[in-house]
Amino acid sequence: MCEYISVCGVDEAGRGSLAGEVYCAAVILPASLIIPGLNDSKKLTPKKRTALAAQIKEQAIAWSIATATMDEITEYNILHATLRAMARAVEGLSIRPERVLVDGNKAPQLSMPVETIIKGDLLVPAISAASILAKVARDKTMVELHSEYPLYGFDRHKGYLTKAHLEALTTYGPCPEHRVTFSPVSKMLAARR
């Protein structure tokens, strides 16, 4: 008889953004559970992501969301800050997974076996679920930031580099939520000195 092993999927949202914290999620799904529509969060509409996030939270064995702060991104760089947030997400689960599957090719240091999977958010349901939870949580925060800094359009581009975002950066300079170590932001800061 095969013994059940709790497998956790982990993914991030916001690593390539010019502003805001990085969000990471960890999800353990029941082995037999099939949630139709699970996919890489970037391939889903906001409405579909939100509906799936609610279903994931309801049906998962355990889930957790953690962030890497702006200070951590500046101090440790984006990769290491993301790995710290991934570790916090796994550590925040209500049960300890026996194995962790991480989207991409870099993994956090954990006390249980960890495997990285390129395009894991397309291939592994638990990673897809983590991708969705991280993106929905981060997008919600970016919409809230828009009310604080409406000149930048965070509600539309969520902090990613778009023509409109670059124009706002050029016109107004960076706000406190911009990542000062990221090239377009650091160039704007240098130009204003």
Buried (B, 14 or more C-beta within 10 A) or exposed (E): EEEEEBBBBBBBBBBEBBBBBBBBBBBBBEEEBEBEEBBBBEEBEEEBBBBBBEBBBEEBBBBBBBBBEBEBBBEBEBEBBBBBBBBBBBBBBEEBBBEBBBBBEEBBEBEEEBEBBEEBBBEBBBBBBBBBBBBBBBBBBBBEBBEEBEEBBBBEBBBBBBEEBBEBBEEEEBBEBBBBEBEBBBEBBEEEE
